[in-house]
Amino acid sequence: MDNFTERRLASNYRTLLFRRNASDQEIFGFECMDGWSDLIEGSLQLIQRYVGLASDVKITQVKEKFGLLRIYQRGGEEKVCQVLDICELVSSCVCELCGKSGNLTMSDGWILARCDKHGDSSHMELVESQSADERYIGSYVRSVDSILSFFGADAVRWVQQESIALGGKRPCEILGTEDGCQAVYKLLKRLEHGVGV
Ligand SMILES: [Zn+2]
């Protein structure tokens, strides 16, 4: 991951990423590409909101594995696990290199989450790092928060189910974009008010 992005995440979410009496030399490593940084930031923001600053919940590892974004933690309860499960599901539809909509594809025997443009992993060095998309992060946080409060223990199952109200898509397929987050949020507002969909 780009150094600047990594340092920004590390300083914004220090209490989640570092042990309390960690020395300054200890740098948390993100073992994935920058395209997922907004998704990581949204997830860390949600966890920070749920557990508070004084909690013992720690993120122990952030890495790409089998084309998915895996964030490992310890100390977190159900809601923290749900945030990370949803993040992992969404990552399969977000290009790990550029953050645009993508899909899982095979490249040289590896499963990778890539957009159409970056389907060939040799493009890796051509992707320029981008600054965080605060609007998307805010929308993602708002949508996932609503999903968790509305569906409770069923939240992770719900994001994997095709929804007629979302044009037959699964929520996890569209939560990687600002428009998708808005659509999911609007749907939840309608459900909350008991409007049939
Ligand atoms: Zn891409």
Boltz pocket constraint, residues with backbone or C-beta under 6 A from the ligand:
constraints:
  - pocket:
      binder: B
      contacts: [[A, 95], [A, 96], [A, 97], [A, 98], [A, 99], [A, 100], [A, 114], [A, 115], [A, 116], [A, 117], [A, 118]]
      max_distance: 6.0
